[in-house]
Amino acid sequence: MKIGIIFAMEEELVELKKYLKLENEYTIFNLKFYEGTINDVSCILVEAGIGKVNAARTTQILIDNMKVDYIFNVGVAGGVDSSLKVGDIVIGTRLVQHDFDITAFNHDKGYIPSIGVYIDSDEYLLRLANSTIKDCKCGIIASGDIFCTEMKMSEKINKKFDALCVEMEGASIAQVCYLCHVPFLVIRSISDVLNGNNVITYDEFLKSSSKKIAKAMNTIIKKMKLEC
């Protein structure tokens, strides 16, 4: 079993890397891959960079070159549901690109030809994560190439897509995995919430949220090993 784990930023990767028994480091198209084991499970960690294009290209490189069996995207996100607070962990049951818009052709917002509006996460990984992480929230995660700082935008995404949180990578990773038939799951820790001051809370809680999601991911990998 080989697991690929994609991060948007170094701060997110560093925290899980603390659990990695490093064996190799190599670079492909300026992306640095860290290969080793976590709880005796083969894992490859990579920082994709921020945004959907960076995330998608990294996912395809990971699939083509590393032949991974599963892909996780973990990191932080902004909460757009009023029930969430900083530090909560959200497991994505479905992913949607909230900024994908071909409504001019009589399609719903977020609809992608041959894909649909939502992409469902892998049922096995969902069950595993949900049974492993205490007090997690399960629901829709929305992705788009914009950092949401306006209350109105966040509320609109929440209402339109029934989304719990927003980030900038997960749904594009989901799309590539879906097209390549690779099981995937997106897990996010909430670093900022609907308060009209997202940038400040994001900076303040980035490190603590990254630590929390890394600890959760370590536990999930341990359980995957036991179930093999």
C-alpha positions in Angstrom: 0.0 0.0 0.0 1.3 3.4 -0.9 -0.4 6.7 0.1 0.1 10.1 -1.5 -0.5 13.1 0.7 -0.8 16.6 -0.9 -0.5 19.9 0.9 -0.9 23.4 -0.3 1.8 25.0 1.9 5.0 24.1 3.7 3.5 24.9 7.1 1.0 22.1 6.6 3.5 19.6 5.3 6.1 20.2 8.0 3.7 19.0 10.8 3.0 15.6 9.2 6.6 15.3 8.1 7.5 15.0 11.8 5.7 11.6 11.7 7.5 10.5 8.6 10.5 8.1 8.6 12.2 9.7 5.6 13.9 7.4 3.1 14.2 9.5 -0.1 13.8 13.0 -1.4 13.5 13.9 -5.1 12.3 16.6 -7.3 10.0 16.4 -10.4 9.2 19.6 -12.2 10.3 21.7 -9.3 8.1 19.8 -6.8 9.9 18.2 -3.9 8.6 14.7 -2.9 9.4 13.2 0.5 9.2 9.4 0.5 9.2 7.2 3.6 6.9 5.5 6.1 4.4 6.6 8.6 3.5 3.8 11.0 5.2 1.4 8.6 3.0 2.5 5.7 4.7 3.8 2.5 3.8 7.5 2.2 4.8 10.3 -0.2 4.4 13.9 0.9 4.4 16.8 -1.4 3.7 20.5 -1.3 1.7 21.4 -4.4 1.4 25.2 -3.8 -1.7 27.2 -3.5 -4.6 27.0 -6.0 -6.4 24.5 -8.1 -4.0 24.3 -11.0 -1.0 23.7 -8.7 -3.0 21.0 -6.9 -4.2 19.3 -10.1 -0.8 19.1 -11.7 0.7 17.7 -8.6 -2.0 15.1 -8.3 -1.3 13.9 -11.8 2.4 13.8 -11.3 1.9 11.8 -8.1 -0.4 9.3 -9.9 1.8 8.9 -13.0 5.2 8.7 -11.3 4.6 7.2 -7.8 1.7 4.7 -8.6 -0.1 5.6 -5.3 -3.0 3.5 -4.2 -4.7 6.4 -2.3 -4.5 10.1 -2.2 -5.2 12.4 0.7 -5.4 16.2 0.6 -5.0 17.6 4.1 -4.5 21.1 5.4 -6.5 24.1 6.7 -9.7 25.7 5.4 -12.0 28.5 6.2 -15.3 27.7 7.9 -18.4 29.0 6.1 -21.0 27.1 8.2 -22.1 28.8 11.5 -21.7 25.5 13.4 -17.9 25.4 12.9 -15.3 26.9 15.1 -11.5 27.2 14.7 -9.8 23.9 15.2 -12.7 21.7 14.0 -11.8 19.0 11.6 -14.0 18.6 8.4 -14.0 15.4 6.4 -15.2 16.1 2.8 -18.0 13.8 1.8 -18.2 15.6 -1.5 -16.2 18.2 -3.3 -17.3 21.1 -5.5 -15.6 23.9 -7.4 -17.6 26.9 -6.3 -16.0 29.2 -8.9 -16.6 27.0 -11.9 -19.2 28.8 -13.9 -20.8 27.8 -17.2 -24.3 29.0 -16.2 -24.4 30.8 -19.5 -25.0 27.4 -21.1 -27.9 26.5 -18.8 -25.8 24.5 -16.3 -25.8 24.9 -12.5 -23.0 26.8 -10.9 -20.2 24.4 -10.2 -21.2 22.0 -13.0 -18.3 20.5 -14.9 -19.0 18.6 -18.1 -18.6 14.8 -17.8 -18.1 15.3 -14.0 -21.2 17.0 -12.6 -21.4 19.5 -9.7 -20.2 17.3 -6.9 -17.5 14.6 -6.7 -18.0 12.0 -4.1 -15.2 10.9 -1.9 -14.1 7.3 -1.6 -16.5 5.4 0.7 -13.8 3.3 2.4 -11.6 6.3 3.3 -14.7 8.2 4.5 -15.7 5.4 6.8 -12.1 5.0 8.0 -11.6 8.7 8.8 -15.0 9.2 10.3 -14.5 6.3 12.7 -11.0 7.5 13.6 -11.3 11.2 14.2 -13.3 12.1 17.2 -15.8 15.0 17.0 -15.2 15.6 13.3 -17.7 17.2 10.9 -18.6 15.5 7.7 -19.9 17.4 4.7 -19.3 19.3 1.5 -16.0 21.1 0.9 -16.0 23.9 -1.7 -12.8 24.9 -3.6 -12.0 28.0 -5.6 -9.1 30.2 -6.6 -10.0 32.9 -4.1 -9.3 33.4 -0.4 -12.7 34.3 1.0 -12.5 37.3 3.2 -16.0 38.7 2.6 -18.9 37.5 4.7 -21.3 37.8 1.8 -19.2 35.5 -0.4 -18.8 32.9 2.3 -22.5 32.9 3.1 -23.3 32.6 -0.6 -21.1 29.5 -1.0 -22.5 28.0 2.2 -26.1 28.5 1.0 -25.6 27.6 -2.7 -23.6 24.4 -2.2 -24.4 23.5 1.4 -20.7 23.7 2.1 -19.1 23.5 5.5 -15.8 25.1 4.5 -13.8 26.6 1.7 -10.3 26.2 0.5 -8.3 26.4 -2.8 -7.3 22.9 -3.8 -9.4 19.9 -2.8 -12.0 19.8 -5.6 -9.4 19.9 -8.3 -7.5 17.0 -6.6 -10.8 15.2 -6.4 -11.4 15.8 -10.2 -8.1 14.3 -11.2 -8.5 11.4 -8.9 -12.0 10.7 -10.2 -10.8 10.8 -13.8 -7.8 8.5 -13.0 -9.8 6.1 -10.8 -7.7 6.7 -7.6 -9.5 6.7 -4.3 -9.2 10.1 -2.5 -10.2 12.0 0.6 -9.9 15.6 1.6 -9.6 16.5 5.3 -9.3 20.0 6.6 -8.8 21.7 10.0 -10.6 25.0 10.3 -8.1 27.9 10.7 -10.6 30.8 10.3 -14.4 31.2 10.5 -17.1 33.6 9.4 -16.1 36.7 11.3 -15.3 39.3 8.7 -11.6 39.2 9.7 -10.5 35.9 8.1 -6.9 36.9 7.3 -6.0 37.7 10.9 -7.5 34.5 12.3 -6.0 32.5 9.5 -2.4 33.7 10.3 -3.0 33.1 14.0 -4.3 29.6 13.8 -2.5 28.2 10.8 0.2 26.4 12.9 -2.1 24.9 15.5 -4.6 23.8 12.9 -1.9 22.2 10.8 -0.7 20.3 13.9 -4.2 19.0 14.6 -4.7 17.7 11.1 -1.3 16.1 11.1 -2.1 14.2 14.3 -5.4 13.0 12.8 -3.7 11.9 9.6 -1.1 9.9 11.5 -3.9 8.1 13.4 -5.8 7.3 10.1 -2.6 5.8 8.5 -2.1 3.7 11.6 -5.6 2.4 11.3 -5.2 1.7 7.5 -2.1 -0.4 8.4 -4.2 -2.4 10.9 -6.9 -3.1 8.4 -4.6 -4.2 5.6 
